[in-house]
Amino acid sequence: MKRIYLPTDGVSLASIVAKGTHSSDWSGGGVGLGGGGLAVGGAMGTSVSRSELAKSFDVLEKAPQLRPADYNILAIPIFFIMLLFLVMPVVNIEKYQVIISIILVVLGIVCTAVYGIYFSGAKNKEIEEENARLKREYELKKQIYYRLRFVETDFVVFDPVTGHWAYAEKPKLIALIATIKTQYR
């Protein structure tokens, strides 16, 4: 059965979730006397309560965890500094200590530069591309989610731009967002 909804039909899905979510702060304290002595304690926090409708409509996941940058370039100089501190007590002649320390410092600088020039650029580019892709996907999902509308009489959620609709159940909403997202690729 084909259903057609107007862009003005229904209520925004995001507003239902926002109105159905209530948060409040709580705190408490207590004093107790027992065999172990006197105990004093306290606690505080925030409680969040949601209506069933808000729970089923909250299908927008949190922002994706982005990959951290490549910090392997810091391991090379740290390795050579550690090597320097391990070798110095073994060598007793001061002249050789100076020569070894100069060699290790220069070797550390050269190895760090070679890694930075030839190896870290490609890895950082790959990380930046993946982070950009994750951000784009999340922004697209968010954009789709915020334009979805809920029609209470039919208990469906529809997208006013594409005309796609699904019954207002969490798995079907996730599938609806995925279906709409594939049209934008």
N, C-alpha and C positions, 0 to 999 in steps of 0.2 A: 504494500500500500504506500503510495507516494503522498507525503505530507509536505505542504508548503507553508512556511511561516514568514511573516513580515519582520523586518528588522526591529520594529517597535514592539513586537510580541514578547511577552515574558519579562523576566527580571535578570539582571546581570548576575552571573554565577559567583563572581568574586564578591559582590556585595552581600550575597546570602551567607557566604563563609565569614565575612567580616562581622556581620550583625549577629551571627550565631556563635561567635567566639567571645568569651568573657574571661578576663584575667583579673586576679586580685592578689594583693600582697597579704601575707599572714606572718605572724610572729608569736612566739610563746616562750615562757620561761618557767622554771620550776626549781624547787629546793627539796631535797630529801635527806632524811636522817636514817642511817642504818648501822649495821654491825661494823661496816668498814669506815664509818665516819660520816661527815657531812658532804653532800653532793649538791652542787649548784650547776644548772645548765640552762641553755636557751637555744632557740632555733628561729630562723626566719627564712622566708622564701616567697615564691610566686606560684600560685595555682592557676591553671588554665582549664576552663571547662568549655565544652562544645556541644551544640545540639547534634542530634543524629544526622540531620540534613547537612549541617556544616561538615561533619566528619566524612560523609559520603561524597561531598563535592570538593573536598580539599585534595585534589589530584596533582597539583603543581608541586613538584619536589623542590628541595632546596637547591640553591646555586651549586653547580658542580665543583668538585674539589679539583683545583688546578694543579698541574705537575710543577714541582719546584724547579728552579733553575739548576744548571749543572755546576756543582761546586767541587768537582774532581780536580780542578785546576789548583785549588788550595792544598790538596793532599801532597802534591809534589814538593813544594818548598818545605812543608812541615816534615816530610820524610827526610829531606837533606839536612834540616836543622837537627832532627833527632839523630841522624847518622853522625853529624858533627859532634854532638855531645857524647855519643858512644865511643867514638874513635879517640877523642882528645885524652882521656885518662890513660889509654893504652900506650900512646906515644910519649916518651919521656924527654926527648930532645926538643928544645924550644924551636929550633930552626925548622924541624920537620913538622911541628905543630902548626906553624905559620903557613908552610907550603900546603899541607893537607887541608887546612881551613880555607885557604884561597881556592884550591881546586874544588872542594865541595860547594862553596858558595857560587863559583862560576858554573859548575855543572848543574846546580839547582836552578840558576837563572836561565841557562840554555834549555834545560829540559822543560821548564815552565813555559818559556817562550815558544818552543816547538809545539808543545801540546796546545797552547792557546791559539797559535796560528793555524795549525793543520787539523786539529781534532775537535776542539770545543765548539767551533763555529757551526759545524753541521749538526751537532747534537743540540745546541741552543736553538738553532733554526727549527729543528724538528719539534722541540718542546713548545716554542712559540706558536707554531702552526697548530699543534694539537690543542693548546689552550685557547687559541682563537676559534677553532672549530667548536669546542665545548661551549664557549661563550655565545657563539652564533646560534647553536642549537637551543640553548637555554632561553635566549632572548626570543627566539621564534615560538617556542612552547609558551612562554609567558604572554607574548602578544596574542596568540590564539586563545589561551585560557581567559584572558581579560575581556575578550569580545564574545565569549560563549554566553548564551541566554537560556534561562530555565522557564519552561511553560508548565505551570502547575496543573492545569486541567488535563493535559496528556501525560504528565510526568516525564517529559523529555527535555533534553538539552540540545540546542541547535546553534549552528554558526551562521550568523546573518550574511556573511560574505560569500561562503561557498554553498550554503543551503544544506549541508550535511547535518544529520541529527542522529541522536542515540538516546536510548532510555537512560534515565538518571540513576545509574548504578556505577559505582567506582570503576570496575573493570571496563565497562563499556565507554565511560568517559575517557579513560586512558587510551583505549583503542581509537576513539573519535579524534583525539588530539594527534595521535600518531598518523591516522589517515589523512588528516588535514595537512600535517607537516610534510608528508611525502609529496603533496602537490607543489610545494614551494622549492623542491630540490631541483 
